[in-house]
Amino acid sequence: MSIVHVIGAGLAGLSAALVLSEVPGRAVILYEGSPAAGGRCRSYYDRTLALQIDNGNHLLLSGNDAAAAYLKSIGAADKLDGPDRARFPFIDLKTNERWTVRPNNGRIPWWILSASRRIPATRLSDYLELMSLVRLKDDTPVADAMRRGRLYWRLVEPLAIASLNTRPHSGLARLLGAVMRDTLLRGGKACIPRYPKAGLSEALIDPAIAKLQERGAKVLFNHRIVGMAIERGRVASLRTADETIVLNADDAVVMAVPPWVAVDLVPDLIVPDEFESILNIHFKFIANPKGPLGDTGFIGVLGGTAEWIFQKRDHISVTISAANQMIDNEPEAIAEAVWTDICAALDIVTPLPPFRVIKEKRATFAATARQDLRRPRARTQYANLALAGDWTATGLPATIEGAIRSGRTAANVLLTA
């Protein structure tokens, strides 16, 4: 029986392992260097807050087909929550205006004709510009892809920063367009917000590990692959700190690790080498379920430090994307600025509660033209090695959907080799 060695138990590695574990005659061994799976998409118990928290906030949309198939395959489709229709609430802290974008279910976007469903003070002609944005195939940045009117500032730019994790002056419009084609342009039925009921690990990670073990796959935690020997155009062996794993002639490898780890293992790879930060701030505070976050569980924030506020079961979480300029600020200063925004958005006056600031300095590759060129394809020059990760050439920015797609692609590369 041939063995596929999957290096990395993030979403890309799990996705690849799940596809490969269904194939008769192939065994799967999954190596994870840390004590837990999930990578940047996981939950953990925080002793400071005495709470189970996610290391980051991730919002899926109903049009994320690869993510939906992944959840179905691990029996976790019921572990997501969210409104029953597409609803995206916003607040502008500078003007104190509130509105909710409410696309209709069908593909014909009649919602843009209704003043109560679209961005305040926008016109039909503003929305027609979105079509030119999603058709872009060149290296136009988001900031130059359309007129910078109210629709741009109040919808396109916030979505671009959240999707690309890159500021709009350099973030690629075509990557944002790829996201919008899969979701908003397919109608409201494809952009219903979904998020974990309990936590990221409970919804996306733990069920996948359980499914792999049920299928007979071997999952090895605290097993970091530190070296890889390549001979005659193929991976001949893997090395951990304690042993060398010799591959048989029909064995294969999926490398689903961050790009800086991938290039350490295979130095001739070309991979993204510029990255963007994300800040996630968690506050031990229970919001009023009938308050501004009650209907959807989140709100987009303009004109402040916070960008997206999420209501969890027993705490409030905030995400700030493309945060390179403030990533080195003191946690107390970050938390105080964000809590001010939360109080305004939730219409409360409450002292700063206990908090945890999580800094991810290399959260994603920078979604620029130069970095997009450096994204490798899943198929490599080596006969038995495939790459997976949201940093590979998925055609999407670094998202959960892109990571899951990349794992499926890498698995199929090996299956058709």
N, C-alpha and C positions, 0 to 999 in steps of 0.2 A: 504494500500500500504506500502510495506517495504521500509526502508530508508537505503542507504549506505552513511556513513559519511566518506569522504575522507579528510585526514589531510595532508595538504601540497600541494601547487599549483606549484611545480616545474614540470619538464617534466614527472617524474614518476607518480605524482599525477594526472596531466592532462591526461596522457595516460590511467590510470585506470578509471578515471571519464568518459572519452569518450566511453570506452567499456561498462561501466555499464549504461550510459545514453541511450544506444540503446535498453536496455532490457525492455520489457513491464512489468508493475507492480512494477517497482523499481524507487524510487526517489533518486536523488543524491544531497547531500549538500557538497560543497567544502569549506574547511576552510583554510585561508591563514593568517599567523600571521603578515605579512608586508602589506604595502599599494599596492603592485604590485605582480603579478605572475611571475614565471620564475625561481626563485631561482638563481643558478649560470649561468643561460642561459637567459639573459635579456638585454634590452637596457635602457638607461636613459639619461637625458639631463645633461651634465656637464657644470656648470656655468663658471669654469675656462677657458675651451676651447671654450665655447659658441657653443657646438656641441652635437648632439645626438651620443652617443658611446655605444658599447657593453661592458659589464663588463668583458668579455673574448672573445677570438677568438676560434671558433669551425669550424673545417673542416669536412663536411660529405663526404662520398663516395657513388657512385651510387649503390654499393653492400650492403649498409645499408638498408636491406629490411624492418625492423620494422619502421625506420625513414621515409622511402618512403611511407609506408602504412599510417602512422600517418599524414603526410603532405597531402596525398590524402583525408583522412577522414575529414580534416578541410578545404579543398579547397584551400590549400596554396602551391601546387606543383610548381606553376609558380613563387613563390617568392624567388627561389634560382637561383644563377647564377654560371658561371664557364665555363671552356673550353669545347669544344664539344668532346674531346678525353682525354684519360688519359695522363697527362703531369705533371711532378714533377721537376721543375727547382731547382738547387742547386748552391751555390758558396762556395768555400773553401777560406777563407780569408787569410790563411797562405801561400797558393801557388798561389792565384788569379785565380785558375781554375774555369771554369763554365761548367756545363753540365745539360742536361735534360733527366730524365728517362722517356721513352715513351713505355710502354707496348702495344702490339697489342691487338685488341679487343677480339680475340678468346681465348679459354682455352689452346691451344697449344702455348707455349711461344717462338715463333720464334724470338721475339725481342731480346732475349739474344744472338742471333747469329750476331746481327748488332752492330758494334762498336759505331755507332752514336746514338744508342738508349739505351745503357746500361751505367753503371758506367765506367769512363775511367780506362784503364789498368786492367780490370777484365777479367777473363776467364770463359768459360762454366762450368768448374769444380767448380768454386766458387758458381755458382747459384744452382748447384745440392745439395750443403749443406743446402740450404733453406728447402729442402724437409725433411731433418732430423730434422730441428728445429720445423717445424709445426707438426711433428708426436709425439713430446715429450708430455708425460702425467704426468711426475714426477715433482719434485720441482727444476729442473735445472734452474739456473738463465740465463738470456739472454747472459751475458758475457761468460758463459761456454758452450753455446749451439752450437757454431760453431767456426771455426778458425777465428782469428781476423786479417783478411786481409783487402784489400781495400773495398770489398763489405760490410764487417761488419762495418768499420768505416764510410763509406760514404753513407750507406743506412740503414742497420739494426739498428745500434745504434740510429741514429736520429729518425727513426720510433718508436723504442722501447720507447725512452724517451717521445715522443709525445703521444703515445698510453697508456702507463702505468703510466705516470707521476711519475716514479720511476727510479733511476739510474740502469743501466744494471747489476751491480755486485750483486744486490739483487732482481731486478724485474723478475717475473716469465716468462720463455720462453713460457710456454703453454698458457698463456693469450695473449701474442703477437701472437702466432700461431693461436689462435682462430680468431683474427682480420684478419690475413693474409688469412686464409681459406675462409673467407666471401668475401674477396676483391681481392687481388693480384692473388691468385691461381685460381680464377674464370676467369681470363683474364682482359684485360684492360677495357672491357665494364663494369666491376664491380668496378673499382677504378677510375672513373672519378670524379675529385674534384668538390664539390658543396659547396657554401657558400651563406649567405643571400644577396639579392640585396640591401636591405635597412639596416636592423638590425635584431638581434636575436628575439626581441619581435615582430616585424612586421611580421616575417616569421613563427616563431614557437609557439609563446605564445598568442598574441592577437587574431589570428583566432581561436585558440582552446577555449579561453574564450567565444568568440562570438558564436561558435558552441554549446557549453554547454548551454549557456543561451537560444539559439534558441530551444534547446530540452527540456527546462523547468528546467534545473538544477539550483540550488541556489548557487551562488558564493559569499562568505563572506570574504571580505578583513579586515585587522586589527582585526581578530578573532583568537587569539592564543589559542590553546588547551594547558592548563597548568597541567591538571591532568586527570587520567583515572582510574575508579573503576572497578575492576574485581571481579565477584562473580560467584561461581559455574562453573568455567571453561569458562566464556565468559565475554566480555566487557559489563558492566551494565550501565555505564554512562560516559559522558565526562564532563570536567569542563573547562570553560574559566575564565577570571578574574571576570566576572560579573554574570555568571549563571552556573547551572548544567543542562546538557542535558541528560535526561533519555532515554535509548534505549528500544524499544519494543522487544518482544521475537524473531522476525524475522529480526531485524535490524542488520547491520554489519558495520565494520570499515576497511578502508584501511589506514594504517599509512605510509605516504610517506614523511618522514622528515629526516634530517641528523641523522647519527647513534648516536651521543651524545645526541640528543633530544629524539630519540627513547628509549634509555636506561633510561632516566629520567622518561619517561612515563610508561615504563614497565621494572622495575629494573632487572628482572631475564633474560632478553635477553642477548645473547652473540653477540657482534657486533665488527667490527673493531675499534681499539683504537689507531692506529698510522696513521699519515696523512702526506701528502706531499703538499708543497706549489706550487703556480703558480704566476708568475708575468706577468702582462699585462701592456704595456706602449703605450700610445696613443700620437701622435704628430700632432699638427695642421699644416699640410704640405700636399700640393697636388702634387703628383708625376706626372711626364711626362707620359701620357698614352701610348706613343710609347717607353718608357724606358724598363728596364729589367723585370719589373713586368707586363707589358701591356698584354702579351699573356695569362697569367694564373691568375694574380691577387695576387700571393704570390710567395715566394721563401724560400727555406731552407738554413740556414746558418751554416757552419762548421767553427771551429777555431776562434770563436768570443764569445761575450756575448749573443747577440741575437741568437735565434734559428729559428724562423719563422717570416717573415715579410709579412704583409698583406696590400694590397692597397685598401683603402676604397674610397667612393665618395669624401670625403672632408678631409681625414686625413690618416695617416699611423699608423698601429698598429703592435706591436711586442709581441710575446708570448715566455716566458721562463718557461719551465716545470721543475719539480723536483728541485725547487729553494730554498730548505730549507737553503742552505749555504749562500745565499745572500738576503734572504727575509728581514733581519733587516738592510740592508744597507740604507743609506740616499737616498731619491728619486732623488735628484739632481745627485748624483754619478751614480746611476743606469741609469738615462736618458742620461747622457753624454757618458757613455760607449756604450750604445745601439745606440745612434745617430751616433757615430763613425762608427759602423758596417753598419748602414743604408747608410751612405754616400758612403762607399766602395761598398756595394752591388748595389746601384743605380747609382754609378759612378758620384757623385755630390760633390760639396764643398759648404756647406751652414751652417751658424751658427745654434746653437741649437734653435729650434722653441719652442713655448709654448707646454707644455706636461702635461700629467697626468699619474701617476704611481698607478696602482691598485694592491694591495697585497691581495692574498687569502691564508691565512696561513693554512687552513684546506680544501684545494680545493678538494682533493680526498683521499681515503684510500691508504696507501702504498701497492703497488701490490706485496707483498712478500709472501712467503710460510706461515708464521705464521698468517698474516692478512687474507689471503685467507681462511684459516681454520675457521676464526671467522665470515665469511659472512653467515648470516642465510638464510634459504629458505623462500619463500613467505608464505608457510603454517606454521602457528604457532600451539602451543599446545592449543590455545584458539579457540573455535568453530567459532566465528564470527569475528576474527581478522586476516588480511593478511598484509604482509609487502611489500613495494615497494621502490625502490631506486637503484642507480647504485652500491651501496655498498652491496646489497644482492647477493645471489649466482646465478648470471646470466650466469656464464661461460665466461664472458667478463671482461676486465678492466673497470674502471669508465669512460664510454663514453656516448654520447647522445644515441647511439644505445642501450647500456645496460640499461639506464634509461627508455627508452620507452618500451623495452621488459619487464622490471620488472613490469611496470604498467599493461600491458596486462596480465602477469602471475598472479599478485595479484587479478585482476578482475575475471579471470577464476577460481582461487581457491575458491572465494566466490560463484560464479555461480554454481560450481559443488559440493559445500559442502552439 
